[in-house]
């Protein structure tokens, strides 16, 4: 598939009777997102078509198997995959379509959202991950572009895609992550080629997103190469409370625990992180934790305030319709459910 017009024509021919593709929502380096009508179910959908060749070494069928595993997830804070398949050499995914915007687009408008909203966003993402991890699914690409804001909640999109693309690109996600502009949210073990990063890599990424929500910048900035050098040198991010002295100390400590270089020193589960968020909101001191960064910045033991942000409500309630938002390739809000796999960070790498 070549031009957008040719792609729409090809899709309509291949998907005749199932979907009617009407136009393009966004074009990125790794995918194009189209708006379409689901003719069988009489609903609007977003169809994400991956660039031909991305799954070449994996094979389309195995790629789709990865996606189908993730498509089994059913949770009010996870955007579902309605359908998938292959057109020509390009796998495609079908997801809900509705007005909204990604967290990336929101942060471009308002780099420092209100504190209570920032905490709620992190709690929602942690609740979605808690469910997915219990189901044995690791996201591997938590970032603002994969967090969608709709109906007062934050929803997580694109489960399974990073894993599939990582396998298609070789033994690790590094090359793919660099192409997508995600090294700034990537756990160190992921950046350096862990073939099977576990659920704690997602918790690092949640911490990186939380860090940006609270400070207006990710833990490390610059090019992918510069960020990898920080990881290689065992550098630690500047503590959150050094960048914002108005933040509660326990909240800063909660975030920095997510960002521990050694996965053994992070929160060990999304449920544990949720309890800590809840404890912060309720002012309950339930645990003591000591960070063990072996980085270049000194660390001190801290008393961590922790437990219950209404995790049960977050895990099970609200937004049962699950039709959702995203952004276009240039970072503007669009009426799509998914990001388009492009480098939207402004960094050349």
N, C-alpha and C positions, 0 to 999 in steps of 0.2 A: 504494500500500500504506500502511496506516495503523497500527493496533495490531499488537503482536507476534503475537497469535493470528491476526489476519487475514492477516498477512504469511506466517506458517507455512502457513496453509491455501492461500494463493495459490501459494506456492512448491511445495507438494506437488502441487497440481493441474497447474502448468506443467511440473514436472520428473518427473511420474509415470513410473515405469518406469526412471528413471535414478538418482534420489536420493530418500531418505525423510528429511525434515527432522524432527528430534525436539525441538529446543529452542534457546534463545538462549544464547550464550556471553557476548556483550557488546554494548552499544548505545552508539554515539558520535554526534557531530554529523554525521559524514560517511558512516557505514556502520554496519550491524548484522551481527554474525557469528553464524552458526548452526552447530550440530553436526548432522551428518547421516550416514546410511549410503549409501555408494556401492553401489548394488544390482548393477551390472554387474561390479564388481571385488571385491566383498565386503570393503570396507575402510571405516574411519571417516574422515570428511573434515570440514573446516571450510569453510563457504560464506559468503563475504563479499558482502553485498548493499549497493551504494552507494545513498545517499539519492537519491530521484528529483530530477532537475533539475541535478545536479552536472555532468553532461556535456552540458547543453542546447545550448550554443553550438558544441560540437564534433560532436555527433551520436553516437548509440550505436555505430554501426558503425565509425566512425573511432576512437572510444575503444577499442573492442575490438581494432582493428588494432594500436594501441600496446601493448596488453597481450599480444597474441599474439607480437609481436616479442620482448618480454621473456621470454615463456614458452618461447622456443627455447633459453634459457640452460640449460645442464646442467653443474652443478658441485656437489661435495659440500658446499660451504659456502653455497650459495644455495638457499632454499626454493623448490621448483618450483610452478608453476601447472598443475594437472591439467586444468582445463576452464574455460570462460568462456561467457558468453551474456548475454541480456537477458530479464528477466521484467517485463512491463508497460513502465514507463519506467526501470527500474533495471537497470544492468549488474551482473553477479555474477561472482565468481571462486571457483573450487574449489581448495583447497589441502590438504595433509596435516594430520592432527589427531593430537596426542599430548601427554601431560603435559609440562610444562616451564614456563618463565617467560621474560619478556623481560628485557633488561638494565635497562630502566627499573624494572621491579618489583624486580630484584635491588638496584639502587642505592637504592631506597626503603628496603630492609631494611638494607643495608650500604653506606653512601655511599663508603667507601674499601676496596675489596676488596684482597686481598694483591697486592703489586706484580707477582709473576710471573704471576698470573691476569690482571691488567690488561693486561700486555704481550701475553699470548697472545690476549686478546680483540681487541686492536687488530691484531695480526698476522693473525688469521683474517679480519677484515673487509677488511683490505688485500688478502689473497689472493683473496677473493671478487671484489673490485672489479678486481683485476688481470685476472682472466679476463673479467669483463663488459666492461671497457673495451677489451680486445683484440677483443671481439665487436661493438664499436661502441655499447654500451649504457651510458648514464650514469644513475645511480640518482636523484639530485637530492633525496633526502630521507633521508640517513643520519642516524640519531638513535637513542638508546637504545631507543625503542619499536619500532624496525624491526630490532633485533638480538636474536636469540633464542638462549637458552642451552640446550644439549641435548647430552648425551653427552660432556661435557668440551670442547665446541667452541662457538664463536659463529657463528650462521648469519644471513645477511642475507635479509630478506623484502621484498616489495612493489616489486620492480623494475618500472618502466614506469608505475606508477600516478601518481606525482608529475608525470611529464611529461605524461601524458594529462590530469590535472586542471588542470595549469598552462595547457595549451592551451585547455581548455574554459572556463577562467575569464578568458581574454584572452591578452595577449601575454607575460605573465610569471607567476611562481609566487608573487609577494609576497602577494597576497590569500589564496590557498589556504594558503600556508605559515603566515600569521598565524592562520588558522582552525584549522590542525592543531597550533598551538603549537610550530612548528619554527624560528622566527627565531633562537633562541639557538644553533642548529647550522648556520645557513645562511651560505654564503659571501657576502661583501659584494656581489659582482657579481650574485649571484642576488637578493639583497634589493632591489637597485636596478633590477631589471627586465631583466637580460640575457635576451634571447629564447632564446638557445641556449648556456647555460653549458656549458663543456666538462668533461672528466673531472677537471680540477683543482678544480672546485667540490666534488666528492665528497671530495677529499683534505683540503680545508679542514674539511669536516664530520667526517671521521675524526679530524682534529686536535682539533676541539671535543669530541668524545666522549672522546678520550684525555685531554684536559685535565680533564674532569669525573671520569674514572676515577682520576686521580692526585691531584686536589685536593678533590674532593667538591662542585665547582660548575662550571658552564659558564664559558667565557671572559667572557661578558657575561650579566648577569642583569637582571631587571625585565621590564617590559612589552615587547611587540613594538616600540612606538613608541620606547621608551627605547633598545632595542638598535639600532634603525635610526639613532638620533641618534649613538650611538657610532660606527657605521660612517661616517656622514656627516661626522663630525668627524675621521675618520682616527685615532681612538683605537686604541691597541694594548692587548691584554689584559695584565694583570699577569703577568710571567714565572712559569712553573710553580714554579721553584725559590725564588721569593720567598714563595710560599704554603706550600711544604714544603721546608725546608732539608735534609731527609734524603734527597732524591732525587738520583740521579747527575746531574751537570751535563749530560752528553751526552744523557740521556733527555729532560731538559727542553728542550734545544736542538732535538732531533728533533721534539718536539711543536710548539714555537713556529714551526719552519719550515713546518709544515702550515698555520699560521694567518697566514702572510704575507698582507697585504691584496692585493698585486699577484700574480696567478696566476703570473707569470713568475719570482717569487722563492720559490715553494713547491717541494716535490718535484714533479718533472715527470711522474712516473708512479707508479702503485701499486707497480710492481716496484722502483723506486728506494726508495720508503718501506720496502718489505719488506727490502731489503738493509740499510738503515740500522738497522732493528729487529734484524736478525740480527747486525749488527756490534756493537750494544750488548750483546746477550746473550753474545757470544763475546769481547768485550773487544778487538775489532780496530779500530784507527784507520785507516780507508781513505780518508777524504775530509776536506777542510776546506770549511766553508760559512760564509758571512757573511750574517746576516739584514739586510734592508734596509727594515724598517718605517720609514715616514716618519710615525710617530705621535708622540704626546706624551711617550712614555717613551724614554729613551736606550737605544741598543743598542750592543753591542760585538761585534767579530768573535769567533768561537769555533771551536775545533777539534772537529769532529763525529766521534764514533765511529760507524762504520757497516758493515754487511753480514751476510748469511745466517742467518735464524732457522729454518732448515729450510723455506724457502719452497716447495721442491718437494713436501715432505710435506704442507704446508698446502694447496697448490694441488690436490693430487691424491688425498690419502688420507683415510680415515676416513668415518664416518657415511654410508655409501652408501644406507642406508634413507631418510634425510631425512624423517622425520616429526617435527614440531616444535611449539614452544610459543608463548605470547604472554601478553598481559594483558587484563584486563577494562577497561571504561570508567572505573572508579574506581581503576585502578592496581594492583589485586590480581592475583596470579598466577591464570591460568585455564588450562583445558585446550584452548587454541586455538592455531592456528598463526600468527595474524595479529593485529595491533593494529586498533583500530576507528576510527581517524582522528578522534580527539577531542583537545581541549586538555586535557592531563593535567598541565600544568606548575603549576597553581595561580594563574597570572597571569590577570587579567581580560581581557587582550588576547591 
